[in-house]
Amino acid sequence: MSAPSDYVQPTLMWSPKNLEDNQLIKFRDFVNKRYNLSLATYDQLWQWSSDQIENFWESVWIFTNIKASVPYTQVLEPGVRMDRIPKWFLDARLNYAENILAYKDDHVAIIGAGEGDTIEKITYAELHERVRVLAGALRAHGVRPGDRIAGYVPNSPQTVICMLAATSLGAIWSSASPDFGVTGILDRFSQIQPKIIFSINAVLYNGKTHDHLEKLKAVVDGLDSLEKVVVFPFVDQPFDLSGIPKSSSLAEFLSTSDNGPLVFEQLPFDHPLFILYSSGTTGKPKCIVHGAGGVLIQHKKEHIIHGSMGRNDIMLYYTTTGWMMWNWLVGGLLAGSTIVCYDGSPFKPSTDRLWRLSEQLGVTIFGTSAKYIQGLEEAGFKPREHFGLSTLRTIYTTGSPLKPESYDFIYRHIKEDVLVGSITGGTDIVSLFAGHNAAGPVYRGEIQCRCLGMAIEAWSESGKPVLDETGDLVCTKPFPVMPVGFWNDPNHEKYRGAYFDVFEGVWHHGDFVYINSKTGGVIMLGRSDGTLKPAGVRFGSAELYNIVESFPQVSDSLVVGQKYQDDERVIMFLKMAEGHAFNSEIVNAIKAKIRAQLSPRHVPAIVLETQDIPYTLTGKKVEVAVKRIINGATIVPSSTLSNPDSLKLYYNIPELQQ
């Protein structure tokens, strides 16, 4: 189906200046010289990177200076189908942590901050030393390549140190944030059987201190595999570990270090680095295993080439350790930059917390969720009225599509001269399919570009690529950061079922998108399994959200499809803003605007009020579970939901009974 007319030629919001030091331009020049080409535009560079994937990824390896003790003999395993997980950079030996710790100087590597006034700064030299001592303690405890090390931890400098110490030894790191409940943690960690778990004494959130040891004890009691529990003091208060078996404080654990040099275990390119977890809304999460080399080269490409990050950059990305954006934030160290690890509410002690911190630290790159930007709008807080933000050059958003109105808000009320990088990818690839381009323009409502080396297309239901039409996001060629597998899936059956069942041999990501042939931009229209198809016309829920949520009377909305008389009808739920009543007047106004701006086919058949809308912990609306409920299913909410009780609101709705 073709998209609304304003997709065809969206409004230009920003254009880059001073490109002489831009790393993407330098990379393009490097490729042109290396292969005797004359690529002039981003689209030409992207097309070459998709056509010549081996030459492209080898160029990234060389340009970003990946450190390996043994060179690769071949870039890509020949003749292996994409769904059989071909190997990359054969015979190379490297270590992810060694590449992160490439610098060993007095430049600040990590800044730790939270709701309080305390700021912690760690230089690259100090980071190297602290990783060395902790790696020695892990080694003395018998940690070896392939062991799982878990973190039930906040976004803090110490968490980064724990991860780097583990991965320097070839252990596999897996983390979740302290806001996860015991069931959510056990659903994840019981599958991977960690040898050691790092955790904390307490957290500070929303101005209150919350003890963490009771939850930690319940988790430890549920994990038979644990040999050691290491607790570090995240909140400055005494704590007693006597009730937690196999536990010690971080200081006690460090005292057992063998105090040897920091030795980086040299491992194959596809050696497991991270285990992340799918955000499925029912059942136990899938354990997605990511290889060290794939994460390394992809994050170097995205930060150094796409984002033009360098040593002078300071990146603050508001995230938790249970979201892939934490892994992506840490990847900023690959550029020799400074990263800010913030843990706490983004609105405490006041709404301006993250912006005041950004001004104080001289942040150049600010990252958050699209929902946070919407939260600023709803709160009526306009950072530009309070802060100059003179150093800020880039704002990233992800988690859900950034609405066109949010682009307006950023440029009017945060900063005029800033790259707005709406980025999209996911836990499945711990990186991006489409995202930012520091050398390209920003158009209202669009993700700037398809990322280099990612051969993504929009496909119709018949499996044909389309431009300027809506379709399913697919990737037609292999890429190094494809997962190396799922945990406990020896024959890769679950893996292939997750990504390769819809279109044979082609990665199907599960997103519904529109690719603009004129701008090269991408518009995310929702999840493929949540798309709507009344009378055979298929469209994404985001098209409706962009219209509905322009009404100030509505604070949130949810749109799903319900089977009806051999067809599907569109059901819309509205959560009303405080002080506004749900009535026929607002329903008719919304329907009229949808009809005028989209089409009569887009108009919901039924509009109902709801008191709450389900979200995942990472801020994504939960459409599929609600769709299943209103179509007669009974589901058990997974631990990925931030408000699981909200699903109860969608059972047995009289207006939807058939």
Residue pairs with C-beta under 8 A, 6 or more apart in sequence:
1 469
1 470
1 537
1 538
1 539
2 468
2 469
2 470
3 468
3 469
3 470
3 514
3 523
3 543
4 543
4 597
4 598
6 445
7 445
7 468
7 514
7 516
7 523
8 468
8 516
8 518
9 518
10 404
10 443
10 444
10 445
10 446
10 516
10 519
10 521
11 443
11 444
12 441
12 442
12 443
12 444
13 407
13 411
13 420
13 441
13 442
13 443
13 444
14 411
14 417
14 418
14 419
14 420
14 441
14 442
15 441
15 442
16 22
16 419
16 438
16 439
16 440
16 441
19 25
19 439
21 308
22 308
22 438
22 439
23 304
23 305
23 307
23 308
23 309
23 310
23 438
24 42
24 305
24 306
24 308
24 437
24 438
24 439
25 439
26 63
27 59
27 60
27 63
27 305
28 39
28 45
30 59
30 63
31 37
31 39
31 45
31 48
31 56
31 59
32 38
32 39
34 59
35 55
37 48
39 45
39 48
42 437
42 439
42 440
42 449
42 520
43 520
45 452
46 449
46 450
46 452
46 520
48 56
49 56
49 452
49 453
50 56
50 453
50 454
50 455
50 477
53 76
53 453
53 455
53 477
53 478
53 479
54 75
54 76
56 452
56 453
57 75
57 76
57 88
57 297
57 453
57 480
58 75
60 297
60 300
60 301
60 305
60 452
60 453
61 72
61 89
61 297
63 305
64 297
64 300
64 301
64 304
64 305
64 334
65 102
66 94
66 99
66 296
66 297
66 300
67 94
67 98
67 99
67 102
68 92
68 93
68 94
69 93
69 94
69 266
70 91
70 92
70 93
70 94
70 266
71 91
71 92
72 89
72 90
72 91
72 92
72 269
73 90
73 91
74 89
74 90
74 91
75 88
75 89
75 90
76 86
76 87
76 88
76 478
77 86
77 87
77 88
77 90
80 86
80 87
81 505
82 476
82 477
82 478
82 482
82 500
82 505
82 506
82 507
83 496
83 499
83 500
83 504
83 505
84 492
85 482
85 484
85 485
85 492
85 495
86 478
87 269
87 270
88 269
88 270
88 293
88 294
88 478
88 480
89 269
89 293
89 480
90 269
92 268
92 269
92 293
93 266
93 267
93 268
94 266
94 267
94 269
94 292
94 293
94 296
95 167
95 168
95 170
95 264
95 265
95 266
95 267
95 292
96 167
96 273
96 292
96 293
96 295
96 296
97 131
97 164
97 165
97 167
97 168
97 264
98 168
98 264
99 296
99 300
99 334
100 164
100 330
100 333
100 334
101 124
101 127
101 128
101 131
101 164
101 262
101 333
102 334
102 336
103 109
103 124
103 336
104 124
104 125
104 128
105 123
105 124
105 125
106 123
106 124
106 125
107 123
107 124
107 311
107 336
107 338
108 121
108 122
108 123
108 124
108 338
109 122
109 123
109 124
109 126
109 127
109 333
109 338
109 339
110 120
110 121
110 122
110 127
110 157
110 160
110 333
110 338
110 339
110 340
110 341
111 119
111 120
111 121
111 122
111 157
111 314
111 338
111 339
111 340
111 341
111 361
112 119
112 120
112 121
112 122
112 156
112 157
112 158
112 340
112 341
113 119
113 120
113 340
113 341
113 342
113 357
113 361
114 204
114 342
114 343
114 344
115 204
115 205
115 206
115 207
115 344
115 345
115 348
115 349
115 353
116 204
119 361
120 157
122 130
122 157
124 336
127 160
127 161
127 164
128 262
130 161
131 161
131 164
131 165
131 168
131 262
132 261
132 262
133 254
133 257
133 259
134 161
134 162
134 165
134 253
134 254
134 257
135 165
135 166
135 168
135 169
135 262
135 263
136 257
136 258
136 259
136 260
137 165
137 253
137 254
137 255
137 256
137 257
137 258
138 149
138 165
138 166
138 169
138 171
138 196
139 169
139 258
139 260
140 256
140 257
140 258
141 196
141 227
141 228
141 256
142 227
143 149
143 166
143 169
143 171
143 195
143 196
144 169
144 170
144 171
145 169
145 170
145 171
145 265
145 267
145 271
146 170
146 171
146 172
146 272
147 169
147 171
147 172
147 195
147 196
148 171
148 172
148 174
148 192
148 193
148 194
148 195
148 275
149 162
149 166
149 171
149 172
149 173
149 174
149 194
149 195
149 196
149 197
149 198
150 174
150 175
150 176
150 189
150 192
150 194
150 196
150 197
150 198
151 159
151 162
151 163
151 173
151 174
151 175
151 176
151 197
151 198
151 199
151 321
152 175
152 176
152 178
152 180
152 185
152 197
152 198
152 199
152 200
152 212
152 216
152 219
153 159
153 162
153 175
153 177
153 178
153 198
153 199
153 200
153 321
154 177
154 178
154 200
154 203
154 234
154 320
154 321
154 343
155 177
155 319
155 320
155 321
155 326
155 329
155 341
155 342
155 343
156 234
156 341
156 343
157 341
158 232
158 234
158 250
159 175
159 198
159 321
159 341
160 330
160 333
160 339
160 341
162 173
162 198
163 173
163 175
163 330
166 172
166 173
167 173
167 273
167 292
168 262
168 263
168 264
168 265
169 265
170 265
170 267
170 271
171 195
172 192
172 272
172 273
172 274
172 275
172 289
173 273
173 274
173 275
174 188
174 189
174 192
174 194
174 274
174 275
174 276
174 287
175 321
175 322
175 326
176 184
176 185
176 188
176 189
176 277
176 321
176 322
177 320
177 321
177 322
177 323
177 617
178 199
178 200
178 203
178 210
178 212
178 215
179 205
179 320
179 322
179 617
180 322
180 617
180 639
181 215
181 639
182 215
182 218
182 219
182 222
183 639
184 639
184 640
185 215
185 219
185 639
186 219
186 222
186 223
187 284
187 285
187 638
187 639
188 277
188 285
188 287
188 639
189 197
189 219
189 223
190 222
190 223
191 284
191 287
191 487
191 488
192 275
192 287
192 487
193 223
193 224
193 225
194 223
194 225
194 226
195 225
195 226
195 227
195 228
196 226
196 227
196 228
196 229
196 230
197 219
197 220
197 223
197 226
197 228
197 229
197 230
198 230
198 231
198 232
199 212
199 216
199 219
199 229
199 230
199 231
199 232
200 212
200 231
200 232
200 233
200 234
200 235
201 211
201 212
201 213
201 231
201 232
201 233
201 234
201 235
201 237
201 239
202 209
202 210
202 211
202 212
202 213
202 234
202 235
202 237
202 239
203 209
203 210
203 212
203 234
203 235
203 343
204 210
204 235
204 343
204 344
205 344
205 345
205 348
206 345
206 348
207 345
207 348
207 349
209 235
209 237
212 234
213 231
213 239
213 240
213 241
213 243
213 244
216 229
216 231
216 244
217 243
217 244
220 226
220 229
220 244
220 245
220 246
220 247
221 245
226 246
227 246
228 246
228 247
228 248
228 253
229 241
229 244
229 245
229 246
229 247
229 248
230 247
230 248
230 249
230 250
230 253
231 239
231 241
231 244
231 247
231 248
231 249
231 250
232 249
232 250
233 239
233 249
233 250
234 343
241 247
241 248
241 249
267 292
268 293
269 291
269 292
269 293
269 294
269 480
270 291
270 292
270 293
270 294
270 484
271 291
271 292
271 293
272 289
272 290
272 291
272 292
272 484
273 290
273 291
273 292
273 295
274 289
274 290
274 295
274 327
274 430
275 287
275 288
275 289
275 290
275 487
276 287
276 288
276 290
276 324
276 327
276 427
276 430
277 285
277 286
277 287
277 288
277 322
277 427
277 640
278 285
278 286
278 288
278 427
278 428
279 285
279 427
279 616
279 617
279 618
279 620
279 640
280 286
280 638
280 640
281 614
281 616
281 622
281 624
281 625
281 635
281 637
281 638
281 640
281 641
282 625
282 628
282 635
282 636
282 637
282 638
283 636
283 638
284 638
285 638
285 639
285 640
286 486
286 494
286 498
287 486
287 487
287 488
288 427
288 428
288 430
288 483
288 486
288 487
289 483
289 484
289 485
289 486
289 487
290 430
290 481
290 483
290 484
291 480
291 481
291 483
291 484
293 480
294 479
294 480
294 481
294 482
294 484
295 327
295 331
295 430
295 431
295 481
296 334
297 480
297 481
298 429
298 430
298 431
298 479
298 480
298 481
299 328
299 331
299 334
299 431
300 331
300 334
300 335
301 451
301 452
301 453
302 328
302 331
302 431
302 432
302 435
302 436
302 451
303 309
303 331
303 332
303 334
303 335
303 337
304 310
304 334
304 335
305 452
306 435
306 436
306 437
306 438
306 451
306 452
307 335
307 365
307 394
307 421
307 436
307 438
308 438
308 439
309 315
309 332
309 335
309 337
309 365
310 335
310 336
310 337
311 335
311 336
311 337
312 337
312 364
313 332
313 335
313 337
313 338
313 364
313 365
314 337
314 338
314 339
314 340
314 361
314 362
314 363
314 364
314 365
314 391
315 329
315 332
315 337
315 338
315 339
315 340
315 363
315 364
315 365
315 366
315 367
316 339
316 340
316 342
316 354
316 357
316 358
316 361
316 363
316 365
316 366
316 367
317 325
317 326
317 328
317 329
317 332
317 339
317 340
317 365
317 366
317 367
317 368
317 396
318 342
318 346
318 354
318 367
318 368
318 369
318 372
319 325
319 326
319 329
319 367
320 326
320 343
320 617
322 617
322 618
323 617
323 618
324 425
324 426
324 427
324 430
324 431
325 367
325 398
325 399
327 430
328 430
328 431
329 339
329 341
329 367
330 339
332 339
332 365
333 339
340 357
340 361
340 363
342 354
342 357
344 353
345 353
346 353
346 354
346 368
346 372
347 353
347 375
347 379
350 356
351 376
351 379
351 381
352 381
352 383
352 386
352 387
354 366
354 368
355 383
355 386
355 387
355 389
356 386
356 387
357 363
358 366
358 387
358 389
358 392
359 387
359 388
359 389
362 391
363 391
363 392
364 391
364 392
364 393
364 394
365 392
365 393
365 394
365 395
365 396
366 392
366 394
366 395
366 396
367 395
367 396
367 397
367 398
368 395
368 396
368 397
369 397
369 398
369 399
369 400
369 618
369 619
370 397
370 398
370 399
370 400
370 401
370 402
370 403
370 406
370 422
370 619
371 399
371 400
371 619
372 397
372 619
373 397
373 402
373 406
373 409
373 410
374 403
374 406
374 549
376 382
376 383
376 409
376 413
377 405
377 406
377 409
378 555
382 412
382 413
382 414
383 389
383 413
383 414
383 415
384 412
384 413
384 414
384 415
385 413
389 414
389 415
392 415
392 418
393 418
393 419
394 418
394 419
394 421
394 436
394 438
395 410
395 414
395 415
395 418
395 419
395 420
395 421
396 421
396 422
396 423
396 436
397 406
397 420
397 421
397 422
397 423
398 422
398 423
398 424
398 425
399 618
399 619
399 620
400 619
400 620
400 621
401 422
401 424
401 523
401 524
401 525
401 526
401 542
402 420
402 422
402 445
403 445
403 545
403 546
403 549
404 444
404 445
404 546
405 546
405 549
405 550
407 420
407 442
407 444
407 445
408 444
410 418
410 420
411 418
411 420
419 436
419 438
419 442
420 442
421 435
421 436
421 437
421 442
421 448
422 435
422 446
422 447
422 448
423 432
423 434
423 435
423 436
423 447
424 432
424 433
424 434
424 435
424 447
424 511
424 522
424 524
425 431
425 432
425 433
425 434
425 435
426 433
426 509
428 483
428 498
428 499
428 509
429 479
429 481
429 482
429 483
430 481
431 481
432 451
432 454
433 450
433 451
433 454
433 456
433 473
433 475
433 509
434 447
434 448
434 449
434 450
434 451
434 454
434 456
434 522
435 447
435 448
435 449
435 451
436 448
436 449
437 448
437 449
440 448
440 449
440 520
441 448
441 519
442 448
443 516
443 519
443 521
445 523
445 546
446 516
446 519
446 521
446 522
446 523
447 521
447 522
447 523
447 524
448 520
448 521
449 520
449 521
449 522
450 456
450 515
450 520
450 522
453 479
454 475
454 479
455 475
455 476
455 477
455 479
456 473
456 474
456 475
456 476
456 509
457 465
457 466
457 471
457 473
457 474
457 475
457 476
457 515
458 465
458 466
458 467
458 469
458 470
458 471
458 472
458 473
458 474
458 513
458 514
458 515
459 465
459 466
459 471
459 472
459 474
459 503
459 506
460 466
460 469
460 471
460 472
461 472
461 538
463 503
465 471
466 515
467 515
467 516
467 517
468 514
468 515
468 516
468 517
469 514
470 512
470 513
470 514
470 525
470 538
470 539
470 540
471 512
471 513
471 514
472 502
472 503
472 508
472 509
472 510
472 511
472 512
472 513
472 528
473 508
473 509
473 510
473 511
473 512
473 513
473 528
474 503
474 506
474 507
474 508
474 509
475 506
475 507
475 509
476 506
476 507
482 507
483 495
485 492
485 495
486 492
486 494
486 495
486 498
489 495
499 507
499 508
499 509
500 506
500 507
500 508
501 508
502 508
508 528
510 527
510 528
510 529
511 524
511 525
511 526
511 527
511 528
512 524
512 525
512 526
512 527
512 528
512 530
512 531
512 538
512 540
513 522
513 523
513 524
513 525
514 522
514 523
514 525
515 521
515 522
515 523
516 522
516 523
523 542
524 540
524 542
525 531
525 539
525 540
525 541
525 542
525 543
526 540
526 541
526 542
526 623
527 623
527 624
529 624
530 540
530 541
530 560
530 561
530 623
530 624
530 627
531 538
531 539
531 540
531 541
531 561
532 538
532 539
532 540
532 541
532 559
532 560
532 561
532 568
532 570
533 539
533 561
533 568
534 561
534 567
534 568
534 569
534 570
534 601
534 605
535 567
535 601
537 601
539 598
539 601
539 602
541 559
541 560
541 621
541 623
543 598
543 602
544 557
544 559
544 570
544 572
544 594
544 598
544 602
544 604
545 557
545 559
547 590
547 593
547 594
547 597
547 598
548 554
548 557
548 572
548 574
548 590
548 594
549 556
549 557
550 593
551 586
551 589
551 590
552 577
552 580
553 576
553 577
553 580
553 586
554 574
554 575
554 576
554 577
554 580
554 586
554 590
555 575
555 576
555 577
555 578
556 574
556 575
556 613
557 572
557 573
557 574
557 575
557 613
558 572
558 573
558 610
558 613
558 614
558 621
558 623
558 626
559 570
559 571
559 572
559 573
559 604
559 623
560 570
560 571
560 573
560 623
560 626
560 627
560 630
561 568
561 569
561 570
561 571
561 627
562 568
562 569
562 571
562 627
562 630
562 631
562 656
563 631
564 605
564 658
569 604
569 605
569 606
570 602
570 603
570 604
570 605
570 606
571 604
571 605
571 606
571 608
571 630
571 656
572 590
572 604
572 606
572 607
572 608
573 607
573 608
573 609
573 610
573 613
573 626
573 650
574 582
574 586
574 587
574 590
574 607
574 608
574 609
574 610
575 609
575 610
575 611
575 612
575 613
576 582
576 609
580 586
582 609
587 607
590 607
591 603
591 604
591 607
594 602
594 603
594 604
595 602
595 603
606 655
606 656
608 653
608 655
608 656
610 649
610 650
611 649
612 643
612 645
612 646
612 649
613 621
613 622
613 646
614 621
614 622
614 625
614 626
614 641
614 643
614 644
614 646
614 647
615 621
615 622
615 641
615 642
615 643
616 622
616 640
616 641
616 642
617 640
617 641
617 642
618 640
622 641
622 647
625 635
625 637
625 647
626 647
626 650
628 635
629 635
629 647
629 650
629 651
630 650
630 653
630 656
634 651
635 647
637 644
637 647
641 647
